[in-house]
Amino acid sequence: KGTIVELVVQNGQFVEFGQTLFIVKP
């Protein structure tokens, strides 16, 4: 993966920005 931004809403907010992983739960 390089500069790929994925926005997947499952059990919260799964945001994968490149090699950085951000998991945000409301």
Secondary structure as GFF3:
##gff-version 3
##sequence-region A 1 26
A	DSSP	beta_strand	5	8	.	.	.	ID=ss1
A	DSSP	beta_strand	13	17	.	.	.	ID=ss2
A	DSSP	beta_strand	20	24	.	.	.	ID=ss3
###
